[in-house]
Amino acid sequence: MSKSVSRERLSNSQNSLSITDVDASMKDPKSSMASRGILIGLVLSLVVILALVIALAVISAKKIDDAESKPAQMIQQPAKDSAKVYRCLTADCARAAAEMADSIDVTADPCENFHQYACGRWAKRHVLKSEESVFGTFYQVREDVKVTLKYLLEAEVTTEDPEAIKKAKHMYQSCVDEDKIDSLGVSEGLDLINKLGGWPVLGQSNTLGLEELLKRTRKYSNSPIVDMYVYDDSKDIENNIMYLDQPSLGMPDRKYYLNGRNDRTLKAYEKYAVELAKAFGANQATAEQQMKEMVDFEIKIANLTMPSDQRRNADKLYNKMTIATLKQRYPQFQWMDYFNGVLGVKEIGYRVTESENVIVENPDYMSKIFTMINGISNKEQVLANYVLWMSMSQMALSLPTNIRALRQDYHGVLQGSKTAEPRWHACTGYANGRLGLAVGKLFVKEAFDQEAKQDALQMISNLRVAMKGLLSENAWMDQATKVVAIDKLKAIIPRIGYPDDVMDDSFLNERYENYTVTASAYFNNTLNSRVNSVYYGLRKLRQKVDRQKWETDPATVNAFYNPPRNQITFPAGILQPPFYHKDYPQYLNYGGIGYVIGHEITHGFDDNGRRYDKTGKLNAWWTNSSITNFKTKADCMVKQYGGYTVEAANQKLNGKLTLGENIADNGGLKESFRAYRNWVKENGEEPKLPGLEYTPNQLFFLNAAHVWCGIIRPEEALRRIRVDVHSDVKSRANGPTSNNHDFAEAFSCPVGSPMNPVNKCVIW
């Protein structure tokens, strides 16, 4: 979804998301696969040769009617003996089999640790590059997309290119021109500092005051102290409204500030601030003193913020009041001056009165932050230093090599990476993040198979049927709630691939008409894109909510559920292997993108999504008894995942923070398997993959787990435990399968084994 707020808040507001005939059964997966590792390379080669021979034979005999009546993945070996097991012999099946075989650890027991079984060999075959803090199957897909974008964005700008496409290419070109960026030094950064009133640590006096400081920084998409943005009113869904909230912090989460002054990451953060100030001209002693005061101030802010795992209750965050009430409750801040200063610029042109409504997401924070600020003896200096630090650190990646190196030193401590990512790699992300619809058009034309959209829509239809069954059959939800839940399921709006507008040059040119982009001014390009993004979002305040509009960047490898719009979105970037291929057997597609679809659908019925009705309105539409029973079921899952240890960090998961994603993982897996088996009932069993002795049901679960193959550095693992609403990859593979009876049956797991416990946590 599109939201007039930072990308961090946007991601938080939606739930986001690898030839001998055998007996068909596999009672002992470990022993039956013991010899596979030695023979797999030769076997797969023979399979490809055999597939070509069969294809040539079919062509020469002109017996094409059967082949035309079946998709490629269903072409089987000639059948003379019904006891034989048939194989998919296409090149796509051979590649999928090879990738899966190179991931599976046959020395592990799938009933003891399915993640190790599905991904153990993958982990042994991969090491992290110096610039990486994490890597996995999911990230490989993103890597493939970035390589495609590199090729597209490096193409010569032509006269035939629409203006929006030219701007996207120029954005990328300006980003990779490191010589030009370095030649400018910090001069452009100093210009921005002057626009923000001066940075005291540089010996400059900043007398703007808090309200003026925050008005000026909001223009550049920076909201320290208080965050303000515009989005749908969750209880008046036709209209947009202003939201006020606690700010994002300089470090990823409040927990990083609460471990004492000798904490390694906090010290690295403060050192980064000192060195950045020095790079702009501050002397050592002044930088050390004033940046220490600045960090002390931010520690106080962090202590006032609400922990992430307490922000999952949308009802608790919905506190609607007029600006008059806001002024009465929090009189230390000049609210009218701030709002009209932000909204009254010529590019927006709005004025508000005291009768204007706002939603305050954390009233407790608002009641304390200004009192805390007023209690600081040298507050003007500390405030200006903090606001300027937050502004300049956000622009660090647009500044010269020496400043980017300072940032990397800090991120090395924070995430464990040893070097910065290659510049082209970073720049594809920057271009896509700032002109994503224009970049998306290039990607769609180059890499998106239009058949994927129809296939995904059909799978969504099948997943709805499966979810309807789960809703109808569960024993803890009363009939009245089941009826409205099924209504909500039917009302979910799917978004597949890309918005149609992306292919309209006039739309793209108009969308980015105010963006000024040249091939040799990356800092200013970045600043200009941030300003335009802010204005675009804030202008929505006086516009009706357009519930048909969506602007997800097509070249995104992720999927989303948007509770206030009741929409599920699957961008073009995720509709590719191992999630989806038009010529894959359906057990791979349902174990891949089908699982993802089910995950997003289930978000509509997780601990947060359940609070929104079928129209996206924040509304108590469940009966009290159903809510009580849901909470009991959810508590089981909180305890289950809270008991998992993330091995790389040697710490427990936060079961509360990750609850919504865990519910979605569990429900999505069950829905997708049910949808696949319904497909089989209508279409018949599919051929197996070549060289592998697994049943189609087992291959479904193996592909679902294959998505979660990955490796991670300890620092990044710790960061994710603190801030990420998703569980670690091992828990995402083992948690849902251990709660799933179909998995236990597919792999013949004994009752009471780790992957088939007697007591399972099941909601949907």
Number of C-alpha atoms within 10 A of each C-alpha: 20 16 21 23 22 18 13 10 15 14 15 14 18 20 24 22 19 30 18 13 13 14 12 15 14 18 12 13 20 16 13 13 17 12 10 15 13 9 10 19 15 11 19 21 14 15 22 19 14 16 21 15 12 17 16 12 12 14 12 10 9 9 11 11 8 10 15 10 10 10 13 19 22 22 22 19 16 9 10 7 7 7 11 14 19 23 26 24 27 24 19 20 23 22 16 21 22 21 15 22 22 21 23 26 24 23 15 20 20 25 25 17 19 27 27 24 24 30 30 21 20 25 18 12 9 12 14 15 13 13 15 20 22 20 19 22 20 21 16 14 20 18 15 13 20 22 15 17 27 18 10 16 25 15 10 11 15 9 8 8 13 16 18 25 25 23 26 28 28 24 29 28 22 24 27 22 16 17 11 15 21 15 10 14 17 18 12 16 20 16 11 19 18 13 12 21 19 21 23 23 26 16 12 13 14 18 14 15 14 18 16 18 21 23 20 19 20 22 19 21 24 27 25 25 21 16 19 23 22 22 21 25 22 22 15 13 20 14 17 22 23 21 21 18 20 24 18 21 18 20 15 16 19 23 16 20 23 14 12 11 13 8 12 13 21 22 17 18 20 19 19 22 27 25 20 22 27 18 15 18 15 19 16 12 11 17 22 20 12 20 24 18 18 21 22 16 18 22 20 15 22 23 14 19 21 14 16 17 17 11 16 20 13 17 16 12 16 19 15 18 14 15 20 16 15 21 15 10 12 17 13 14 15 13 17 18 14 18 19 16 17 23 20 15 13 7 12 18 11 17 14 14 12 13 11 13 18 22 23 21 20 19 19 13 19 22 15 14 19 15 13 14 20 12 9 13 9 11 16 19 21 24 23 26 24 25 21 25 23 19 23 21 19 14 17 19 21 25 22 19 16 14 23 17 16 19 21 22 20 21 22 22 18 23 22 22 23 16 16 17 15 10 12 19 15 16 23 28 17 18 24 23 16 22 23 21 28 30 27 28 25 22 21 20 11 12 15 22 15 13 10 18 19 11 15 22 15 12 22 21 14 21 27 22 19 23 24 18 15 17 22 17 12 13 11 16 21 17 14 12 18 19 12 15 23 18 14 19 21 14 15 21 17 17 20 19 25 25 20 11 15 21 17 13 17 13 16 20 18 12 15 21 13 13 22 16 22 18 18 20 21 25 21 18 23 23 19 18 22 20 19 21 23 23 21 15 17 26 17 22 20 13 12 12 19 14 15 10 11 16 15 22 26 28 30 22 21 18 25 25 28 22 28 26 23 24 25 27 22 27 25 27 24 25 27 20 20 25 25 22 20 19 16 24 25 23 29 29 29 31 29 29 27 30 31 27 30 29 30 29 29 26 29 30 24 22 20 19 25 22 21 25 25 24 17 25 21 23 15 13 17 20 14 12 13 17 19 14 16 18 14 14 16 23 15 17 26 22 16 16 21 19 14 18 16 20 13 15 18 11 15 15 26 24 25 20 24 23 26 26 23 27 24 30 27 27 28 28 29 27 29 32 24 21 25 24 18 16 17 14 10 8 9 10 16 19 20 26 29 27 24 21 23 23 21 20 21 21 23 28 26 27 24 30 26 30 23 23 26 23 21 22 17 19 20 22 23 21 17 21 21 20 18 19 22 23 25 22 20 21 22 21 27 22 24 24 26 27 23 21 15 18 23 21 13 19 24 17 22 15 13 11 14 16 27 23 17 12 11 17 21 16 25 22
